[in-house]
Amino acid sequence: MQSVILRKVIKLVSSALIASGILFSYTVTCAENEVATLRDAAKIAEQKEPNIIPKVINKDIKQGRNYPMQPPVIPHTIRSYEVNKYNNKCMSCHSRQLTEESQAPMVSVTHYMNRDGNFLAEISPRRYFCNQCHVTQQDAKPLVVNTFIDMHSLMKQKTAKDNQE
């Protein structure tokens, strides 16, 4: 019974402190030195010089993929490309009809299928907005350490380990 009353009192007191701003400022003060961020050890209350915006790799060379069914990255800049419900600049090179002239790879046939698996004459509305899945490759160092190992490498390691045993 006492613990229930104690919890209610703590809840009321913390609500009052949050409303007055006291608990909030205390939380921020404590969190400054404890929270890991991508701010390079800059305190939360300080304004840090922004990083330089990395350039898009614009080499038109296909990039390797890290896992099966990964959408390919866009190997060129798309800075002024317009993609809205009336226009899709990507399709001016990547549509079935224009790939011979542009020499760009055609979008996958899956982009011409509806959700029931039926093929459409035009690109599916589900796949119309290319940037939902495809991104440009940036010339930037990673913000965090990437420990991802693709399945092919994992299987090689496992096979080598099994052969040693």
Backbone as CSV, one residue per row, in Angstrom:
resi,resn,N_x,N_y,N_z,CA_x,CA_y,CA_z,C_x,C_y,C_z
1,MET,0.827,-1.197,0.000,0.000,0.000,0.000,0.865,1.252,0.000
2,GLN,1.929,1.236,0.826,2.800,2.407,0.902,3.521,2.650,-0.422
3,SER,3.908,1.552,-1.102,4.616,1.720,-2.369,3.704,2.335,-3.435
4,VAL,2.435,2.008,-3.421,1.485,2.588,-4.370,1.349,4.085,-4.106
5,ILE,1.230,4.449,-2.835,1.120,5.868,-2.472,2.403,6.600,-2.844
6,LEU,3.556,5.962,-2.565,4.849,6.571,-2.884,4.978,6.814,-4.387
7,ARG,4.575,5.832,-5.219,4.626,6.006,-6.674,3.751,7.163,-7.131
8,LYS,2.560,7.298,-6.527,1.667,8.399,-6.897,2.272,9.744,-6.525
9,VAL,2.919,9.803,-5.368,3.546,11.059,-4.925,4.694,11.416,-5.871
10,ILE,5.519,10.429,-6.226,6.642,10.681,-7.142,6.121,11.153,-8.485
11,LYS,5.057,10.538,-8.957,4.474,10.922,-10.234,3.963,12.369,-10.197
12,LEU,3.297,12.738,-9.104,2.791,14.106,-8.967,3.927,15.115,-8.886
13,VAL,4.960,14.797,-8.105,6.088,15.713,-7.946,6.836,15.870,-9.271
14,SER,7.084,14.752,-9.968,7.800,14.849,-11.242,6.971,15.598,-12.277
15,SER,5.653,15.433,-12.271,4.795,16.192,-13.188,4.889,17.678,-12.910
16,ALA,4.906,18.038,-11.638,5.012,19.449,-11.258,6.371,20.009,-11.665
17,LEU,7.433,19.219,-11.489,8.764,19.680,-11.861,8.903,19.824,-13.373
18,ILE,8.343,18.883,-14.113,8.392,18.970,-15.575,7.635,20.204,-16.039
19,ALA,6.467,20.436,-15.460,5.666,21.607,-15.826,6.422,22.897,-15.533
20,SER,7.200,22.922,-14.458,7.931,24.141,-14.099,9.252,24.260,-14.844
21,GLY,9.688,23.205,-15.510,10.929,23.258,-16.268,12.149,22.856,-15.471
22,ILE,12.009,22.591,-14.202,13.157,22.272,-13.355,13.725,20.905,-13.728
23,LEU,12.895,19.903,-13.811,13.366,18.555,-14.116,13.927,18.488,-15.526
24,PHE,13.314,19.208,-16.455,13.787,19.203,-17.832,15.194,19.771,-17.924
25,SER,15.451,20.906,-17.276,16.779,21.506,-17.346,17.798,20.624,-16.644
26,TYR,17.410,19.938,-15.590,18.299,19.020,-14.895,18.660,17.855,-15.816
27,THR,17.687,17.327,-16.530,17.920,16.194,-17.433,18.889,16.586,-18.533
28,VAL,18.726,17.757,-19.130,19.608,18.206,-20.190,21.021,18.393,-19.654
29,THR,21.155,18.973,-18.464,22.470,19.188,-17.870,23.187,17.869,-17.648
30,CYS,22.492,16.871,-17.152,23.106,15.567,-16.911,23.438,14.876,-18.231
31,ALA,22.580,15.025,-19.228,22.739,14.289,-20.473,23.882,14.833,-21.321
32,GLU,24.305,16.092,-21.112,25.352,16.679,-21.936,26.605,15.809,-21.999
33,ASN,27.000,15.256,-20.892,28.239,14.504,-20.838,28.037,12.998,-20.958
34,GLU,26.806,12.530,-21.059,26.561,11.104,-21.050,26.030,10.554,-22.367
35,VAL,25.449,11.383,-23.207,24.809,10.911,-24.422,25.818,10.898,-25.562
36,ALA,25.942,9.762,-26.250,26.815,9.669,-27.413,26.092,10.259,-28.614
37,THR,26.757,11.144,-29.320,26.144,11.788,-30.479,27.124,11.804,-31.642
38,LEU,26.667,12.296,-32.770,27.518,12.475,-33.938,28.058,13.907,-33.991
39,ARG,28.095,14.580,-32.841,28.522,15.970,-32.788,30.006,16.121,-32.463
40,ASP,30.786,15.056,-32.514,32.226,15.109,-32.246,32.542,15.747,-30.901
41,ALA,31.898,15.300,-29.856,32.121,15.718,-28.470,31.746,17.168,-28.208
42,ALA,31.025,17.808,-29.104,30.539,19.162,-28.843,29.376,19.059,-27.860
43,LYS,29.339,19.960,-26.911,28.252,19.935,-25.934,26.940,20.302,-26.613
44,ILE,25.856,19.808,-26.053,24.542,20.011,-26.655,24.186,21.489,-26.731
45,ALA,24.589,22.259,-25.738,24.238,23.675,-25.692,25.077,24.510,-26.660
46,GLU,26.168,23.960,-27.207,27.030,24.705,-28.117,26.622,24.468,-29.563
47,GLN,26.777,25.491,-30.382,26.501,25.368,-31.815,27.803,24.999,-32.511
48,LYS,27.819,23.898,-33.207,29.009,23.407,-33.874,29.034,23.889,-35.315
49,GLU,30.231,24.112,-35.850,30.379,24.466,-37.269,29.837,23.309,-38.103
50,PRO,28.952,23.561,-39.054,28.388,22.448,-39.836,29.449,21.802,-40.718
51,ASN,29.284,20.510,-40.958,30.185,19.788,-41.835,29.981,20.252,-43.272
52,ILE,31.014,20.119,-44.068,30.915,20.454,-45.485,30.010,19.408,-46.145
53,ILE,29.106,19.860,-47.004,28.203,18.939,-47.688,29.031,18.117,-48.671
54,PRO,28.983,16.784,-48.546,29.798,15.956,-49.448,29.284,16.005,-50.880
55,LYS,30.207,15.805,-51.821,29.838,15.821,-53.231,29.303,14.456,-53.642
56,VAL,28.406,14.464,-54.607,27.866,13.232,-55.160,28.897,12.652,-56.112
57,ILE,29.144,11.349,-55.994,30.035,10.683,-56.936,29.308,10.637,-58.268
58,ASN,29.914,11.209,-59.279,29.252,11.384,-60.573,30.058,10.697,-61.663
59,LYS,30.261,9.376,-61.515,31.119,8.639,-62.446,30.343,7.718,-63.375
60,ASP,29.057,7.571,-63.183,28.240,6.665,-64.001,28.820,5.252,-64.075
61,ILE,29.407,4.810,-62.977,29.943,3.451,-62.890,29.095,2.699,-61.878
62,LYS,28.655,1.501,-62.260,27.818,0.709,-61.354,28.581,0.374,-60.079
63,GLN,27.903,0.481,-58.950,28.485,0.156,-57.648,28.044,-1.249,-57.242
64,GLY,28.890,-1.927,-56.475,28.525,-3.237,-55.958,27.410,-3.112,-54.936
65,ARG,26.704,-4.192,-54.723,25.608,-4.192,-53.746,26.030,-5.016,-52.538
66,ASN,25.530,-4.643,-51.374,25.928,-5.285,-50.123,25.084,-6.490,-49.752
67,TYR,23.900,-6.598,-50.303,23.024,-7.710,-49.963,22.060,-7.956,-51.117
68,PRO,21.525,-9.188,-51.202,20.587,-9.497,-52.286,19.371,-8.572,-52.235
69,MET,18.908,-8.187,-53.385,17.727,-7.331,-53.552,17.950,-5.893,-53.073
70,GLN,19.203,-5.507,-52.830,19.483,-4.110,-52.482,19.222,-3.249,-53.706
71,PRO,18.482,-2.161,-53.567,18.294,-1.273,-54.718,19.640,-0.684,-55.138
72,PRO,19.938,-0.626,-56.435,21.217,-0.041,-56.837,21.276,1.436,-56.486
73,VAL,22.498,1.907,-56.196,22.669,3.335,-55.929,22.682,4.074,-57.259
74,ILE,22.394,5.346,-57.213,22.373,6.181,-58.414,23.796,6.698,-58.628
75,PRO,24.456,6.339,-59.742,25.862,6.710,-59.926,26.078,8.072,-60.577
76,HIS,25.119,8.962,-60.427,25.264,10.303,-60.994,24.439,11.270,-60.156
77,THR,24.697,12.546,-60.346,23.966,13.552,-59.577,22.513,13.642,-60.058
78,ILE,21.621,13.913,-59.146,20.202,14.097,-59.479,19.718,15.428,-58.908
79,ARG,20.639,16.356,-58.800,20.401,17.634,-58.125,19.127,18.344,-58.585
80,SER,18.909,18.493,-59.864,17.737,19.255,-60.329,16.684,18.352,-60.968
81,TYR,16.700,17.084,-60.621,15.712,16.156,-61.178,14.353,16.402,-60.542
82,GLU,13.356,16.507,-61.375,11.998,16.705,-60.887,11.266,15.367,-60.884
83,VAL,10.776,14.977,-59.724,9.965,13.765,-59.600,8.742,14.145,-58.773
84,ASN,7.623,14.241,-59.448,6.358,14.530,-58.778,5.271,13.739,-59.493
85,LYS,4.030,13.950,-59.138,2.977,13.118,-59.725,2.745,13.384,-61.213
86,TYR,3.309,14.465,-61.749,3.136,14.785,-63.164,4.378,14.455,-64.001
87,ASN,5.538,14.358,-63.371,6.777,14.230,-64.108,7.777,13.380,-63.330
88,ASN,8.524,12.528,-64.025,9.591,11.746,-63.413,10.800,11.828,-64.336
89,LYS,11.745,12.693,-63.999,12.941,12.923,-64.815,13.758,11.645,-65.006
90,CYS,13.766,10.762,-64.027,14.536,9.511,-64.118,14.099,8.690,-65.334
91,MET,12.808,8.707,-65.594,12.267,7.883,-66.675,12.610,8.438,-68.058
92,SER,13.159,9.656,-68.142,13.569,10.180,-69.446,14.808,9.456,-69.968
93,CYS,15.490,8.694,-69.112,16.619,7.857,-69.558,16.404,6.374,-69.265
94,HIS,15.723,6.060,-68.167,15.646,4.680,-67.690,14.371,3.929,-68.078
95,SER,13.468,4.539,-68.827,12.248,3.833,-69.240,12.579,2.830,-70.345
96,ARG,11.705,1.875,-70.542,11.931,0.838,-71.566,12.165,1.439,-72.944
97,GLN,11.402,2.472,-73.277,11.443,3.038,-74.615,12.715,3.835,-74.893
98,LEU,13.376,4.361,-73.858,14.474,5.303,-74.082,15.860,4.772,-73.725
99,THR,15.975,3.538,-73.257,17.286,3.034,-72.835,18.251,2.839,-73.999
100,GLU,17.757,2.508,-75.185,18.653,2.336,-76.332,19.320,3.663,-76.685
101,GLU,18.527,4.719,-76.670,19.057,6.042,-76.999,19.969,6.574,-75.893
102,SER,19.566,6.416,-74.647,20.325,6.989,-73.528,21.474,6.113,-73.049
103,GLN,21.420,4.813,-73.357,22.397,3.822,-72.889,22.389,3.677,-71.364
104,ALA,21.318,4.103,-70.730,21.143,3.926,-69.281,20.476,2.572,-69.043
105,PRO,20.740,1.938,-67.918,20.061,0.666,-67.657,18.555,0.875,-67.477
106,MET,17.781,-0.046,-68.000,16.329,0.024,-67.844,15.961,-0.324,-66.409
107,VAL,14.944,0.312,-65.890,14.477,-0.051,-64.560,13.996,-1.493,-64.581
108,SER,14.068,-2.136,-63.453,13.699,-3.546,-63.345,12.253,-3.771,-63.776
109,VAL,11.997,-4.952,-64.330,10.630,-5.291,-64.730,9.692,-5.290,-63.529
110,THR,10.232,-5.479,-62.323,9.386,-5.444,-61.117,8.758,-4.068,-60.924
111,HIS,9.368,-3.029,-61.503,8.821,-1.677,-61.390,7.583,-1.481,-62.261
112,TYR,7.332,-2.436,-63.156,6.166,-2.385,-64.031,5.068,-3.340,-63.563
113,MET,5.189,-3.842,-62.336,4.191,-4.776,-61.803,3.366,-4.100,-60.725
114,ASN,2.087,-4.443,-60.670,1.264,-3.941,-59.574,1.404,-4.889,-58.382
115,ARG,0.718,-4.609,-57.304,0.876,-5.418,-56.086,0.390,-6.850,-56.237
116,ASP,-0.428,-7.105,-57.250,-0.923,-8.463,-57.496,-0.021,-9.250,-58.452
117,GLY,1.071,-8.627,-58.920,1.993,-9.305,-59.825,1.635,-9.182,-61.289
118,ASN,0.656,-8.368,-61.617,0.258,-8.162,-63.018,1.135,-7.074,-63.634
119,PHE,1.552,-7.282,-64.893,2.401,-6.302,-65.563,1.571,-5.148,-66.112
120,LEU,2.145,-3.956,-66.019,1.483,-2.728,-66.467,2.226,-2.158,-67.678
121,ALA,1.570,-1.311,-68.443,2.197,-0.665,-69.596,3.189,0.411,-69.152
122,GLU,2.884,1.070,-68.061,3.749,2.125,-67.523,4.255,1.714,-66.144
123,ILE,5.185,2.476,-65.631,5.754,2.164,-64.315,4.667,2.199,-63.248
124,SER,4.761,1.292,-62.303,3.753,1.172,-61.254,3.768,2.398,-60.342
125,PRO,2.609,2.861,-59.924,2.576,3.978,-58.971,3.337,3.670,-57.672
126,ARG,3.433,2.385,-57.317,4.177,2.004,-56.108,5.667,2.247,-56.281
127,ARG,6.157,2.264,-57.502,7.589,2.399,-57.774,7.936,3.707,-58.470
128,TYR,7.008,4.625,-58.543,7.177,5.853,-59.312,8.187,6.809,-58.694
129,PHE,8.222,6.914,-57.379,9.098,7.862,-56.695,10.419,7.172,-56.370
130,CYS,11.371,7.305,-57.273,12.625,6.547,-57.250,13.405,6.708,-55.952
131,ASN,13.394,7.915,-55.368,14.205,8.173,-54.177,13.667,7.518,-52.919
132,GLN,12.566,6.814,-53.005,12.120,6.029,-51.866,13.107,4.903,-51.596
133,CYS,13.744,4.393,-52.639,14.662,3.253,-52.497,16.075,3.557,-52.989
134,HIS,16.199,4.347,-54.030,17.500,4.601,-54.643,18.075,5.920,-54.147
135,VAL,19.382,5.905,-53.871,20.066,7.099,-53.376,21.340,7.322,-54.176
136,THR,21.803,8.563,-54.183,23.082,8.847,-54.828,24.209,8.423,-53.902
137,GLN,25.357,8.121,-54.477,26.529,7.760,-53.695,27.287,9.037,-53.377
138,GLN,27.628,9.232,-52.112,28.311,10.444,-51.683,29.795,10.178,-51.454
139,ASP,30.615,11.179,-51.700,32.046,11.088,-51.429,32.266,11.580,-49.997
140,ALA,31.946,10.730,-49.039,32.018,11.124,-47.632,32.475,9.946,-46.788
141,LYS,33.159,10.264,-45.710,33.540,9.185,-44.805,32.325,8.808,-43.964
142,PRO,32.220,7.553,-43.558,31.067,7.122,-42.759,31.002,7.863,-41.420
143,LEU,29.790,8.152,-40.975,29.611,8.828,-39.685,29.872,7.887,-38.516
144,VAL,29.580,6.619,-38.706,29.804,5.613,-37.670,30.508,4.419,-38.293
145,VAL,31.136,3.624,-37.460,31.824,2.433,-37.943,30.797,1.442,-38.468
146,ASN,31.057,0.895,-39.648,30.156,-0.064,-40.257,30.762,-1.453,-40.126
147,THR,30.100,-2.326,-39.405,30.600,-3.689,-39.215,29.800,-4.699,-40.029
148,PHE,29.052,-4.232,-41.016,28.230,-5.115,-41.837,29.121,-6.066,-42.631
149,ILE,28.760,-7.340,-42.621,29.452,-8.354,-43.423,28.394,-9.011,-44.303
150,ASP,28.637,-8.983,-45.623,27.637,-9.537,-46.531,27.603,-11.060,-46.407
151,MET,26.510,-11.644,-46.863,26.278,-13.081,-46.715,27.342,-13.912,-47.425
152,HIS,27.793,-13.467,-48.575,28.805,-14.206,-49.331,30.090,-14.337,-48.506
153,SER,30.524,-13.243,-47.887,31.736,-13.276,-47.058,31.530,-14.146,-45.828
154,LEU,30.348,-14.082,-45.226,30.065,-14.923,-44.059,30.138,-16.404,-44.413
155,MET,29.595,-16.758,-45.575,29.618,-18.155,-45.999,31.047,-18.614,-46.296
156,LYS,31.869,-17.733,-46.876,33.274,-18.062,-47.111,33.991,-18.328,-45.789
157,GLN,33.747,-17.457,-44.798,34.365,-17.627,-43.476,33.929,-18.939,-42.845
158,LYS,32.660,-19.252,-42.944,32.139,-20.483,-42.350,32.733,-21.704,-43.036
159,THR,32.822,-21.670,-44.358,33.396,-22.790,-45.095,34.866,-22.968,-44.736
160,ALA,35.619,-21.867,-44.646,37.033,-21.950,-44.274,37.185,-22.516,-42.865
161,LYS,36.335,-22.094,-41.959,36.365,-22.578,-40.560,36.026,-24.072,-40.518
162,ASP,35.011,-24.481,-41.272,34.613,-25.900,-41.314,35.722,-26.778,-41.895
163,ASN,36.449,-26.256,-42.897,37.535,-27.003,-43.515,38.738,-27.173,-42.576
164,GLN,38.930,-26.183,-41.684,40.036,-26.249,-40.722,39.753,-27.289,-39.634
165,GLU,38.526,-27.536,-39.336,38.152,-28.451,-38.253,38.192,-29.877,-38.646
